[in-house]
């Protein structure tokens, strides 16, 4: 059973970052609550940055695309009809702003500072951490060799953990097209990484 939207006096800082909390915060923010939107920003900023970085492949451009994403989200939030879809809606905006950044800066600059695909865990030995970093760099380099459409779908599926339907909604493609791009992307990655 869905919980009703929080009252204005309910502590926003007490809300966790789960889906229900995001829906409640989005509802408040849609009604003009800046504190709720700031909380949404804190919850989603690093995720949106990783997503934009996977597309634009430049740290500065990813930062710009991320900032533009949240500016547009704040402006357009009053028109969001279904706050249940806030996260997919936000990634749609991030996808468009990332493509805008790509169009601004052709030819593309090489990736040298994008967010790591895998984070190093603290309980790993120095050797394991080094190996993880090398594996992440190989994967990042291999992803960079893929067409933008495949790279985007793989990032949304495996880094952002979205479903095929959510990816379809975010990218404006059909779920069948998303599945096909995922399969082609994985096959391309295997070829690039030499694991065929």
C-alpha positions in Angstrom: 0.0 0.0 0.0 1.4 3.4 -1.0 2.1 5.8 1.8 0.5 9.2 1.4 2.7 12.2 0.6 4.4 13.6 3.7 3.0 16.7 5.4 5.0 19.9 5.0 6.0 19.7 8.6 7.3 16.1 8.3 11.1 16.0 8.5 12.5 15.7 5.0 16.0 14.9 6.4 14.4 11.8 8.0 13.3 10.3 4.7 15.6 7.6 3.4 16.6 7.4 -0.3 14.3 4.5 -1.2 11.8 4.7 -4.1 8.9 5.7 -1.8 10.9 8.5 -0.3 11.9 9.7 -3.7 8.3 9.8 -4.8 7.3 11.7 -1.7 10.2 14.2 -2.2 9.4 14.6 -5.9 5.8 15.4 -4.9 6.9 18.0 -2.5 9.4 19.5 -4.9 6.8 19.6 -7.7 4.8 21.8 -5.4 7.7 24.1 -5.0 9.5 22.8 -1.9 13.2 23.7 -2.5 14.4 21.7 0.5 12.8 18.5 -1.0 14.5 19.2 -4.4 17.8 19.8 -2.6 17.4 16.3 -1.0 16.6 14.8 -4.4 19.7 16.4 -5.8 21.8 14.9 -3.0 20.3 11.5 -3.6 20.8 11.5 -7.4 23.7 13.8 -8.2 26.5 11.2 -8.3 24.3 8.7 -10.2 23.4 11.3 -12.8 27.0 12.4 -13.1 28.2 8.8 -13.7 25.5 8.4 -16.4 26.4 11.7 -18.2 30.1 10.8 -17.9 29.5 7.5 -19.6 28.0 9.3 -22.6 30.1 12.5 -22.9 33.4 10.9 -21.8 34.8 14.1 -20.4 34.6 15.2 -16.7 33.9 18.9 -17.4 31.2 18.1 -19.9 29.7 15.6 -17.6 29.6 18.2 -14.8 28.0 20.6 -17.2 25.4 18.1 -18.3 24.7 17.1 -14.7 24.1 20.8 -13.7 21.9 21.4 -16.7 19.9 18.2 -15.9 19.1 19.5 -12.4 18.3 23.0 -13.6 15.9 21.7 -16.2 14.4 19.3 -13.7 13.7 22.1 -11.3 12.1 24.2 -14.1 10.0 21.3 -15.5 9.1 19.5 -12.3 5.7 21.3 -11.9 4.7 19.6 -15.2 5.7 16.1 -14.1 2.4 14.2 -13.8 3.5 11.0 -12.2 6.1 11.3 -9.5 6.5 7.5 -9.4 8.5 8.0 -12.6 10.7 10.8 -11.3 14.0 8.8 -11.6 13.3 7.7 -15.2 12.2 11.2 -16.0 15.4 12.6 -14.5 17.6 10.2 -16.5 15.7 11.2 -19.7 16.7 14.8 -19.1 20.3 13.7 -18.4 20.4 11.7 -21.6 19.2 14.7 -23.6 21.6 17.1 -21.9 24.5 14.7 -22.5 23.7 14.5 -26.2 23.6 18.3 -26.3 27.1 18.3 -24.8 28.3 15.8 -27.4 27.0 18.0 -30.2 28.7 21.1 -28.7 32.2 19.4 -28.7 32.7 17.3 -31.8 35.1 15.8 -32.4 35.0 13.9 -29.0 37.9 14.2 -26.7 39.3 11.0 -25.3 38.1 9.8 -21.9 40.6 10.4 -19.2 38.6 11.4 -16.2 35.2 9.6 -16.4 33.8 8.1 -13.2 35.0 4.6 -12.4 32.6 1.8 -13.5 33.5 -0.2 -10.4 34.4 1.3 -7.0 37.2 -0.2 -5.0 36.1 -1.7 -1.7 38.0 -0.8 1.4 38.4 -4.4 2.6 40.4 -5.3 -0.5 44.2 -5.8 -0.4 46.4 -3.3 -2.3 47.0 -6.0 -5.0 43.3 -6.6 -5.3 42.5 -2.9 -5.4 45.1 -2.4 -8.1 43.7 -5.3 -10.1 40.1 -3.8 -9.7 41.4 -0.4 -10.9 43.1 -2.0 -13.9 39.9 -4.1 -14.7 37.8 -1.0 -14.4 40.1 1.0 -16.7 40.0 -1.9 -19.3 36.2 -2.0 -19.1 36.0 1.8 -19.4 38.3 1.8 -22.4 36.3 -1.0 -24.0 33.0 0.8 -23.4 34.5 3.9 -25.1 35.0 1.8 -28.3 31.3 1.0 -28.5 28.8 3.1 -30.4 27.0 5.7 -28.1 23.7 3.9 -28.2 25.2 0.6 -27.0 27.3 2.3 -24.4 24.3 4.2 -23.1 22.1 1.0 -22.8 24.9 -1.0 -21.1 25.5 1.9 -18.6 21.8 2.2 -17.8 21.3 -1.5 -17.4 24.4 -2.5 -15.5 25.7 0.7 -13.7 22.3 2.3 -13.1 20.5 -1.0 -12.8 17.4 0.1 -14.8 15.0 -2.4 -16.3 14.6 -2.7 -20.1 11.3 -0.8 -19.9 12.9 2.0 -17.9 15.8 2.2 -20.4 13.3 2.3 -23.2 11.5 5.2 -21.5 14.8 7.0 -20.8 16.2 6.7 -24.3 13.0 6.9 -26.3 13.5 3.5 -27.8 11.3 0.4 -27.7 12.0 -2.3 -25.1 12.8 -4.7 -28.0 15.4 -2.2 -29.4 16.9 -1.8 -25.9 17.3 -5.6 -25.6 18.9 -5.8 -29.0 21.3 -2.9 -28.2 22.2 -4.6 -24.9 23.0 -7.9 -26.7 25.0 -6.2 -29.4 26.8 -4.2 -26.8 27.7 -7.2 -24.7 28.9 -9.0 -27.8 31.0 -6.0 -28.8 32.5 -5.8 -25.3 33.5 -9.5 -25.4 35.2 -8.9 -28.7 37.0 -5.8 -27.5 38.1 -7.4 -24.2 39.2 -10.5 -26.1 37.0 -12.9 -24.2 35.3 -14.5 -27.1 
